[in-house]
Amino acid sequence: MMFKNPDLLKSRLDAKTEETVLANMMKAYPNRTRIITTHRPSMLKYCTRVYRINENGNVVEENITGN
């Protein structure tokens, strides 16, 4: 699924609803690559790689998680 402005969609969700949406998306589309943007650390549990991007759009940190 592609949205023109996914941040606008997610900004209207509370943390619990956002987690429910993400969990359902993971179940509905297993074994697919997903790019998730978030400011909530709790959402990182769904990620296998985390990239921190600075205000210039450059990757400044990469972490590989055990998920």
N, C-alpha and C positions, 0 to 999 in steps of 0.2 A: 504494500500500500504506500502510496506517495501522497503527501499533503502539501499544498502550496506553502502553508505556514504552520508546521506542527507545533512550534512553541506557543503560538496563540491558542491552539486547541488545549494543550496541556496546562497552560497558565490558569485556566479556569477550573482546574480540578484540585480538590483537596488531596492531601498525601495518601489517604486510604483509597480513594477512588482511583488515583493514578496507579497505585500498586495493583489494584484489581484489574485495571485495563491492561497493564503490562503483563501480568501473570496469565491472563486469558490469551493475549497475543502470543505469548511463548508456547502455550498449549496448542493454539490453532495453527501455528506455523513453526513446527519443530524443525530442527536441522537447517535453519536458514540464517543467513547473516543479517543482523539488525544493527542499525546505528541509532543509538539512544543518546539524546542530549538531556542532561538533568543538572540541577543544582542540589538535588537531594541525595546525600550519601547513601541512604537506605536503598535506592534504586540500583546501586552499583553491584548488589548481590546477583543480579541477572547478567552481569558482564563477565567475559573471559579476558578481555583486554580493555584497559582504561587509558585514554589519552587526555592529557591536560593541554589545553590550547590557550595561548595568551591572546591579548587584545589585538595583536597584529595577525592572528590566524596561524601562528607557528606552533608546532608541537614542541612543548618544553619538557614533557615527561611522559613516559610510557610504563605501564605496569601490567603484568600478566597475572591474573588471579587464578585460583584453583577451581573456579566454577565451571 
